Amino acid sequence: MPAQGADAAGIASGEISVADMKARAAEKTTGAQAGERRRSSVATEKVKLNSGHYIPQVALGVYKAPNDGTTEDAVKWAFEAGYRHVDSAARYMNEEAVGRAIKEFVEKSGVKREELFITSKLWDADHERAAEAIEDSLKKLQLDYIDLYLIHSPGNLGPDARLKAWKDLEAAVDAGKIKSIGVSNFDVEELDHLLAVARIKPAVNQIESHPFFQHEELREATIARGIHVQAYSPMAQGAALEREEIKAIATKHGKSPAQVLLRWGLQIGNIILPKSLTQSRIEANAELFDFTLDEDDMAILNNLDEGMKMGKLGPAGTSAPGSRRSSNSGGVAGGKLQMTSS
Ligand SMILES: NC(=O)c1ccc[n+]([C@@H]2O[C@H](COP(=O)([O-])OP(=O)(O)OC[C@H]3O[C@@H](n4cnc5c(N)ncnc54)[C@H](OP(=O)(O)O)[C@@H]3O)[C@@H](O)[C@H]2O)c1
């Protein structure tokens, strides 16, 4: 029964009891977990979704990545650096490149397909033809199944089309074509509308979340419904890496500003999807498990929310001062943020 809000290094793959999770989180707070933390890596850190499947807590995002060798290289570099999770979408028009990279890596590395976690998404225009769109994605990715498939956004075809799409996603789970299904850019009303009729509960809601736009109300509402939060644009698309507060924390830990933003996301329990096409950045963005932001760091970062929403999709969210994170309550014992995901 892992908790959405659990600290990244407190979540490992395999079956872990609630008692173990709480003990780990408590030990980590005091720094007593150093030995264990050294063994944690982008390859090992996973959380259990409400579908029963485990998802690596860090993915390579491939938004704005071309459908060619550039993206194939990026995905391969990521796999070589230990990433096991790639976040793509039909809309990104690069599923073929992602598929080619997966095929080559599986053939050459000895890592099995089952050890990888591949996400794609149904674009808005396809809500009424989701079954076909799923087949298209499977073909482009050259996969027998997709690990996680999301409704990319509520779209503008209306609630009936959205619910029809969900039924098609459920049927694809029944047929073994998708392991877990979820949504993206859904606000609370849209989540509840879906939950009222869903036979299979969404496993995730993928939304924008970073220190400058934390989306705390929607995060908490998502978690309260037993749904994991996936955070897109976890580095605010690189727009605020020069901020003094971030640089000071980075210097303190001997890490980069990007790593500080990503680590913040992990520590509040987000599944994070950093995007890069640059090998050195892909590698650095995975080196998040050898340091911990302390309470002072988290307090500073929690106070940076200024409504700096980068994406066009998704609910506006609330970033008024009252919605700021007031604590590091993302831990296993984090009250409201605790969730059941078994
Ligand atoms: N569901 C949705 O509606 C939705 C919306 C947006 C994004 N997403 C997903 O979330 C992923 C990430 O979001 P995002 O691409 O918007 O933003 P992001 O990951 O926060 O930032 C990506 C930008 O930061 C740069 N960057 C990466 N690592 C860096 C580093 N270590 N130092 C400095 N700059 C660095 C990248 O440049 P280089 O590539 O040149 O390194 C790129 O310009 C996407 O790829 C996609 O998978 C989903």
The ligand as an SDF file (V2000), in Angstrom:
LIG
                    3D

 48 52  0  0  0  0  0  0  0  0999 V2000
    0.1030   15.6700  -20.6270 N   0  0  0  0  0  0  0  0  0  0  0  0
    0.4180   16.8500  -21.1050 C   0  0  0  0  0  0  0  0  0  0  0  0
   -0.4350   17.6440  -21.5140 O   0  0  0  0  0  0  0  0  0  0  0  0
    1.8720   17.2600  -21.1290 C   0  0  0  0  0  0  0  0  0  0  0  0
    2.2200   18.5870  -21.3680 C   0  0  0  0  0  0  0  0  0  0  0  0
    3.5740   18.9330  -21.3670 C   0  0  0  0  0  0  0  0  0  0  0  0
    4.5310   17.9610  -21.1310 C   0  0  0  0  0  0  0  0  0  0  0  0
    4.1630   16.6560  -20.9220 N   0  0  0  0  0  0  0  0  0  0  0  0
    5.1660   15.5940  -20.6840 C   0  0  0  0  0  0  0  0  0  0  0  0
    6.0930   16.0320  -19.7040 O   0  0  0  0  0  0  0  0  0  0  0  0
    7.4030   16.0420  -20.2460 C   0  0  0  0  0  0  0  0  0  0  0  0
    8.2320   17.1500  -19.6300 C   0  0  0  0  0  0  0  0  0  0  0  0
    7.6280   18.4050  -19.7730 O   0  0  0  0  0  0  0  0  0  0  0  0
    8.2390   19.5660  -20.6600 P   0  0  0  0  0  0  0  0  0  0  0  0
    8.9490   18.9950  -21.8120 O   0  0  0  0  0  0  0  0  0  0  0  0
    7.1180   20.5170  -20.9150 O   0  0  0  0  0  0  0  0  0  0  0  0
    9.2280   20.3570  -19.6790 O   0  0  0  0  0  0  0  0  0  0  0  0
   10.4960   20.0480  -18.7590 P   0  0  0  0  0  0  0  0  0  0  0  0
   10.8340   18.6120  -18.7520 O   0  0  0  0  0  0  0  0  0  0  0  0
   10.2540   20.7480  -17.4820 O   0  0  0  0  0  0  0  0  0  0  0  0
   11.6490   20.8730  -19.5180 O   0  0  0  0  0  0  0  0  0  0  0  0
   12.1660   20.5030  -20.7480 C   0  0  0  0  0  0  0  0  0  0  0  0
   13.1240   21.6130  -21.2190 C   0  0  0  0  0  0  0  0  0  0  0  0
   14.1990   21.7480  -20.2800 O   0  0  0  0  0  0  0  0  0  0  0  0
   15.4570   21.5500  -20.9650 C   0  0  0  0  0  0  0  0  0  0  0  0
   16.2970   20.7780  -20.0310 N   0  0  0  0  0  0  0  0  0  0  0  0
   16.2200   19.4530  -19.7670 C   0  0  0  0  0  0  0  0  0  0  0  0
   17.1180   19.1020  -18.8390 N   0  0  0  0  0  0  0  0  0  0  0  0
   17.7990   20.2170  -18.5060 C   0  0  0  0  0  0  0  0  0  0  0  0
   18.8530   20.4520  -17.6010 C   0  0  0  0  0  0  0  0  0  0  0  0
   19.3720   19.4920  -16.8510 N   0  0  0  0  0  0  0  0  0  0  0  0
   19.2950   21.7270  -17.5090 N   0  0  0  0  0  0  0  0  0  0  0  0
   18.7770   22.7220  -18.2670 C   0  0  0  0  0  0  0  0  0  0  0  0
   17.7550   22.5390  -19.1310 N   0  0  0  0  0  0  0  0  0  0  0  0
   17.2770   21.2900  -19.2550 C   0  0  0  0  0  0  0  0  0  0  0  0
   15.1310   20.7880  -22.2240 C   0  0  0  0  0  0  0  0  0  0  0  0
   16.0370   21.0860  -23.2540 O   0  0  0  0  0  0  0  0  0  0  0  0
   16.8350   19.9700  -24.0940 P   0  0  0  0  0  0  0  0  0  0  0  0
   15.8380   18.9920  -24.6280 O   0  0  0  0  0  0  0  0  0  0  0  0
   17.4710   20.7880  -25.1640 O   0  0  0  0  0  0  0  0  0  0  0  0
   17.8240   19.3490  -23.1700 O   0  0  0  0  0  0  0  0  0  0  0  0
   13.7430   21.3200  -22.5550 C   0  0  0  0  0  0  0  0  0  0  0  0
   13.8600   22.5590  -23.2350 O   0  0  0  0  0  0  0  0  0  0  0  0
    7.1590   16.1900  -21.7510 C   0  0  0  0  0  0  0  0  0  0  0  0
    8.2670   15.8320  -22.5130 O   0  0  0  0  0  0  0  0  0  0  0  0
    5.9800   15.2800  -21.9280 C   0  0  0  0  0  0  0  0  0  0  0  0
    6.3930   13.9230  -21.9230 O   0  0  0  0  0  0  0  0  0  0  0  0
    2.8450   16.3100  -20.9090 C   0  0  0  0  0  0  0  0  0  0  0  0
  1  2  1  0
  2  3  2  0
  2  4  1  0
  4  5  1  0
  4 48  2  0
  5  6  2  0
  6  7  1  0
  7  8  2  0
  8  9  1  0
  8 48  1  0
  9 10  1  0
  9 46  1  0
 10 11  1  0
 11 12  1  0
 11 44  1  0
 12 13  1  0
 13 14  1  0
 14 15  2  0
 14 16  1  0
 14 17  1  0
 17 18  1  0
 18 19  2  0
 18 20  1  0
 18 21  1  0
 21 22  1  0
 22 23  1  0
 23 24  1  0
 23 42  1  0
 24 25  1  0
 25 26  1  0
 25 36  1  0
 26 27  1  0
 26 35  1  0
 27 28  2  0
 28 29  1  0
 29 30  1  0
 29 35  2  0
 30 31  1  0
 30 32  2  0
 32 33  1  0
 33 34  2  0
 34 35  1  0
 36 37  1  0
 36 42  1  0
 37 38  1  0
 38 39  2  0
 38 40  1  0
 38 41  1  0
 42 43  1  0
 44 45  1  0
 44 46  1  0
 46 47  1  0
M  CHG  2   8   1  16  -1
M  END
$$$$
